[in-house]
Amino acid sequence: MHRFLAPTLDPGDDIVTLPREEAEHLTRVLRLGVGDTIRVFDGRGHEFVARVTAAHRRDVSAQILARAAAAPEPAVAMTLTQAVLKGDKMDEVVRDAVMLGVTAIQPVITKRTEVTVAALLRGNRVERWRRVALASAKQCRRAVVPEIRTPLTFDNAWLEPRPALSLMLVEPAAAGADAATPAVEPLAVLRREPVPPDAAVWVGPEGGWDLQEQQQAHAAGARLLSLGARTLRADAVPLVAASILGFLWDA
């Protein structure tokens, strides 16, 4: 059954109106019409079965029939704080992170990132990532659409409210590189620790985190962790980390 986002949907509504883009997708792409049964969700966890009652290109409404069960949300609210990657790799990171249950994605600009916050905003990259997040939420049956936040510089990102646990993932070579490098732990140490209510996972750009960034994160209370002895591609790290943490925290 096709799923559509209806952000203005109230659980007590009998009739729901789809936003313009969702309406056009229903009528022009999927060729659905009056009488077809669909699912609608509000992006905040509520989902319903509905029947289309009016369909005129950009104007679609549907009658709510029954509440529907969406995919359960993870036990730990996880924010992926991701250094912006080159090209379209961020699209794939957003798609997979949403599929694996992250609550929010915070893009950051680091010393080794080859783009600026201003350039991202001019290029409407954030809007593109939000569309990718919505498509991924539809595909994996989530009724929650994760927040794609406005990009921040590395320094400004640490000024934001922080969750109970902050983890910075670093390359294997960072462990014991020199006396100035903060201690690096294996990710497996989290198996012996209580499950946090929320967490932020910091993933670096191509080339990894700069030493000063590692020191700054450590000083701010983040723990530096390694995924193992192999150096992974930057776009693979968030996928691997979210999968492992979801398993460890029974998400």
C-alpha positions as CSV (number, residue, x, y, z in Angstrom):
1,M,0.0,0.0,0.0
2,H,1.4,3.4,-1.0
3,R,2.3,5.8,1.8
4,F,2.0,9.6,1.8
5,L,3.1,12.3,4.2
6,A,0.4,14.5,5.6
7,P,2.2,16.8,8.1
8,T,-1.0,18.6,9.1
9,L,-2.8,15.4,10.0
10,D,-4.4,15.3,13.4
11,P,-5.3,11.9,15.0
12,G,-8.9,13.1,15.4
13,D,-9.4,14.1,11.7
14,D,-11.9,12.3,9.5
15,I,-10.5,13.8,6.3
16,V,-6.9,14.6,5.4
17,T,-5.6,16.8,2.6
18,L,-2.2,15.9,1.1
19,P,0.5,18.5,0.5
20,R,1.0,19.6,-3.2
21,E,4.0,17.4,-3.9
22,E,2.4,14.3,-2.3
23,A,-0.8,14.9,-4.2
24,E,1.0,15.2,-7.5
25,H,2.9,12.0,-6.8
26,L,-0.4,10.2,-6.1
27,T,-2.2,11.4,-9.2
28,R,0.5,12.0,-11.8
29,V,3.2,9.4,-10.9
30,L,1.3,6.5,-9.3
31,R,-1.9,7.2,-11.2
32,L,-4.1,6.6,-8.2
33,G,-7.6,8.1,-7.8
34,V,-10.9,8.2,-6.0
35,G,-11.6,4.9,-4.2
36,D,-8.0,3.8,-3.9
37,T,-6.8,2.8,-0.4
38,I,-3.6,4.4,0.8
39,R,-1.7,5.0,4.0
40,V,-1.0,8.5,5.4
41,F,1.4,9.4,8.2
42,D,2.2,12.7,9.9
43,G,6.0,12.3,10.2
44,R,5.6,12.3,14.0
45,G,4.7,8.7,14.6
46,H,1.0,8.5,13.6
47,E,-0.1,6.5,10.6
48,F,-3.6,5.6,9.2
49,V,-5.3,3.7,6.4
50,A,-7.3,6.1,4.3
51,R,-9.4,6.0,1.1
52,V,-9.0,8.7,-1.6
53,T,-12.2,10.8,-1.8
54,A,-11.0,13.5,-4.2
55,A,-8.0,13.6,-6.6
56,H,-7.4,16.5,-8.9
57,R,-3.7,16.8,-9.7
58,R,-2.5,18.9,-6.8
59,D,-5.6,18.6,-4.7
60,V,-6.1,15.2,-3.0
61,S,-8.1,14.4,0.1
62,A,-8.8,11.1,1.7
63,Q,-11.1,9.7,4.4
64,I,-9.4,8.2,7.4
65,L,-10.5,4.6,7.9
66,A,-8.4,3.1,10.7
67,R,-5.1,3.5,12.6
68,A,-2.2,1.6,11.1
69,A,0.9,0.2,12.8
70,A,4.1,1.8,11.6
71,A,7.6,0.4,12.1
72,P,8.7,0.8,15.7
73,E,11.1,3.6,16.6
74,P,14.5,2.8,18.2
75,A,14.8,2.7,22.0
76,V,17.7,5.2,21.8
77,A,17.3,8.6,20.1
78,M,20.4,8.8,18.0
79,T,21.6,11.9,16.2
80,L,24.1,11.4,13.4
81,T,26.5,14.3,13.4
82,Q,28.0,13.8,9.9
83,A,30.8,15.7,8.3
84,V,29.5,16.7,4.8
85,L,31.0,14.3,2.2
86,K,31.9,15.0,-1.4
87,G,29.4,14.8,-4.3
88,D,26.2,12.9,-3.8
89,K,27.6,10.6,-1.0
90,M,25.6,12.6,1.6
91,D,22.4,11.5,-0.2
92,E,23.3,7.9,0.4
93,V,24.3,8.6,4.0
94,V,20.9,10.3,4.7
95,R,19.0,7.5,3.0
96,D,20.7,4.7,5.0
97,A,20.7,6.5,8.3
98,V,17.0,7.1,8.1
99,M,16.4,3.5,7.2
100,L,18.5,2.4,10.3
101,G,16.5,4.5,12.6
102,V,18.4,7.7,13.4
103,T,16.3,10.5,15.0
104,A,18.1,13.4,13.4
105,I,21.0,14.2,11.1
106,Q,23.3,17.2,11.8
107,P,25.6,18.1,8.9
108,V,28.8,19.7,10.0
109,I,31.7,21.5,8.2
110,T,35.1,20.4,9.3
111,K,38.7,21.4,8.5
112,R,38.8,18.7,5.8
113,T,35.4,19.3,4.4
114,E,35.6,20.8,0.9
115,V,32.4,22.9,1.1
116,T,31.1,25.7,3.2
117,V,27.8,26.2,5.1
118,A,26.9,29.1,2.7
119,A,27.5,27.0,-0.4
120,L,25.3,24.2,1.0
121,L,22.5,26.6,1.6
122,R,22.9,28.3,-1.8
123,G,22.7,24.9,-3.5
124,N,19.6,23.9,-1.6
125,R,21.4,20.8,-0.4
126,V,19.4,20.7,2.9
127,E,16.1,20.6,1.0
128,R,17.4,17.8,-1.2
129,W,18.5,15.8,1.9
130,R,15.1,16.3,3.4
131,R,13.4,14.9,0.3
132,V,15.8,11.9,0.5
133,A,14.9,11.4,4.2
134,L,11.2,11.4,3.4
135,A,11.6,8.9,0.6
136,S,13.6,6.6,2.8
137,A,11.0,6.9,5.7
138,K,8.3,5.9,3.2
139,Q,10.3,2.9,2.0
140,C,11.1,1.5,5.4
141,R,7.7,2.1,6.9
142,R,8.7,4.7,9.5
143,A,6.0,7.1,10.5
144,V,8.6,9.5,11.8
145,V,10.6,11.6,9.4
146,P,14.0,12.4,11.0
147,E,15.0,16.0,11.2
148,I,17.7,17.1,8.8
149,R,19.2,20.1,10.5
150,T,20.8,23.2,9.1
151,P,24.5,22.6,8.6
152,L,26.9,24.0,11.2
153,T,30.6,24.5,11.5
154,F,32.4,22.1,13.8
155,D,32.9,24.8,16.5
156,N,29.2,25.8,16.4
157,A,28.0,22.2,16.5
158,W,29.5,21.9,20.0
159,L,27.5,24.9,21.2
160,E,24.3,23.0,20.6
161,P,22.5,21.1,23.4
162,R,24.2,17.7,23.8
163,P,22.7,14.3,24.5
164,A,23.6,11.9,27.4
165,L,26.3,10.3,25.3
166,S,28.5,11.7,22.5
167,L,30.7,9.4,20.5
168,M,33.3,10.5,17.9
169,L,34.3,7.7,15.5
170,V,38.0,7.9,14.5
171,E,40.3,5.9,12.2
172,P,42.3,3.0,13.6
173,A,45.5,5.0,13.1
174,A,44.3,7.6,15.6
175,A,44.7,5.2,18.5
176,G,48.1,5.9,20.1
177,A,49.3,8.1,17.3
178,D,51.1,10.4,19.7
179,A,50.9,11.7,23.2
180,A,48.6,14.6,22.1
181,T,46.0,12.2,20.8
182,P,43.1,11.5,23.2
183,A,42.6,7.8,24.2
184,V,40.6,5.8,21.7
185,E,38.4,2.9,22.8
186,P,36.9,0.0,20.8
187,L,33.2,0.4,20.1
188,A,32.7,-3.0,21.8
189,V,33.2,-1.4,25.3
190,L,29.6,-0.1,25.0
191,R,28.3,-3.7,25.4
192,R,29.2,-3.5,29.1
193,E,27.6,-0.1,29.8
194,P,24.0,1.0,30.4
195,V,21.9,2.0,27.4
196,P,21.7,5.8,27.2
197,P,18.4,7.6,26.6
198,D,20.0,9.4,23.6
199,A,23.3,9.7,21.8
200,A,25.1,11.7,19.2
201,V,27.4,9.8,16.8
202,W,30.1,12.0,15.1
203,V,31.4,10.7,11.8
204,G,34.2,12.5,10.0
205,P,34.9,13.4,6.4
206,E,37.2,11.8,3.8
207,G,40.6,12.0,5.5
208,G,39.2,11.7,9.0
209,W,39.1,14.2,11.9
210,D,41.9,16.7,12.4
211,L,43.9,16.2,15.6
212,Q,42.6,19.5,17.0
213,E,39.0,18.4,16.3
214,Q,39.6,15.2,18.2
215,Q,41.1,17.1,21.1
216,Q,38.2,19.6,21.1
217,A,35.6,16.8,21.1
218,H,37.4,15.0,23.9
219,A,37.5,18.2,26.0
220,A,33.8,18.7,25.4
221,G,33.1,15.3,26.9
222,A,32.9,13.1,23.8
223,R,34.4,9.6,23.8
224,L,36.6,8.6,20.9
225,L,35.8,5.2,19.5
226,S,37.2,3.0,16.7
227,L,35.2,0.5,14.6
228,G,38.1,-1.8,14.4
229,A,41.5,-2.4,12.7
230,R,40.3,-1.6,9.1
231,T,40.0,1.8,7.7
232,L,36.5,2.2,6.2
233,R,35.2,4.6,3.6
234,A,33.7,7.8,5.0
235,D,30.3,7.0,3.6
236,A,30.4,3.4,5.0
237,V,31.1,4.5,8.6
238,P,27.6,5.8,9.5
239,L,26.0,2.7,8.1
240,V,28.2,0.4,10.0
241,A,28.0,2.4,13.2
242,A,24.3,2.8,13.2
243,S,23.9,-0.9,12.6
244,I,26.2,-1.9,15.4
245,L,24.8,0.6,17.9
246,G,21.2,-0.4,17.0
247,F,22.1,-4.0,17.8
248,L,24.0,-3.2,21.0
249,W,21.1,-1.0,22.3
250,D,18.4,-3.4,21.0
251,A,17.0,-0.6,18.8
